[in-house]
Amino acid sequence: MARYLPSLNALRAFEAAGRLGGFSRAAEELNVSHAAVSRHVHALESQLGTALFARAPRGVRLTEAGRDYLARVSPALEAISRASVAVRAIQGSGVSVSCEPTFAMKWLMPRLGEFEAAQPAVDITLHSTPGLADVAGGEVDMAIRYSRQPPEAVSFDLISDLPVYPYAAPGYTEATDPRDLLRLRLLHEDDGTLWRQWFAVAGIADAVLPRKPKLFSSLLAIEGALSGQGIVLTSAELAENDVRDGRLVRLSPVGLAFGAYRLLYRPEAIRRRPLRQFRDWLIAATREFRPRGDPSG
């Protein structure tokens, strides 16, 4: 008799929502919209002919049928995930890497050819996405992300923990006094918090920023600085190519220790040789970006 198998995407959405206690948290973990999770769950309920969730004052809750189904589905999906990881640990030369867009564009892509020349048998698939892919669930093999705190549930290696400095296109005067920067246009990748923290480190508490903050991505802020639109706070690995080629200059020696780039992966996945080769190359290539004595090198 043929197996009756609902959609895998629907099962993943249901399992995440049931395990995490809501559609919003499931959407965040799966890196999809709340509406997508809701749509998958409703489709699954239609296939099964029963309600798995009931509306609650604050979101949804599992029905009795939903609780029973979750108890059966969760171990099955975990078994599928582990079996898939085990097969990939033996077979295949592909490595899928999810990378924060600014690091992908400003550092990784210009150097990826070096890795491919050194390891021609390894096939890298690079996904440049702002949202964190589900490394723990096997959506990708590895991810490069910027954060202030180390992640939980996955292993990681530190890639860079350089401070951020102010950079601008040539023609801006070097700021011998940090107050000089308050007379210039500051480009923001947030609501101005990063700049205020930098000014505090530079000795100017409660700095009043010269213009209303403009919300950029970090990549857009760097591109704005390159086109002469203002000054950006960024770290040396992201500015390295543009500084070397004379497109950006550092305006102050004052740096702010803020966050770090890390390479994330599942502990068991690193048994695959292609993943180890990419990790080892990346750690060696970024050695100069870890000045604080990180054990990664």
Buried (B, 14 or more C-beta within 10 A) or exposed (E): EEEEEBEEBBBBBBBBBBBBEBBBBBBBBBBBEBEBBBBBBBBBBEEBEEBBBEEEEEEBBBBEBBEEBBEEBBEEBEEEBEEEBEEBBEEEBBBBBBBBBBBBBBBBEEBBEEBEEEBEEBEBEBEBBEEBBBBBBBBBBBBBBBBEEEBEEBBBBBBBBBBBBBBBBEEBEEBEEBEBBBEBBBBBBBEBEBBBBBBEBBEBEEBEBEEEBBEBEBBBBBBBBBEEBBBBBBBBBBBBBBBEEEBBBBBBEBBBBBBBBBBBBBEEBBBBEBBBBBBEBBBEBBEEBBEEEBEBE
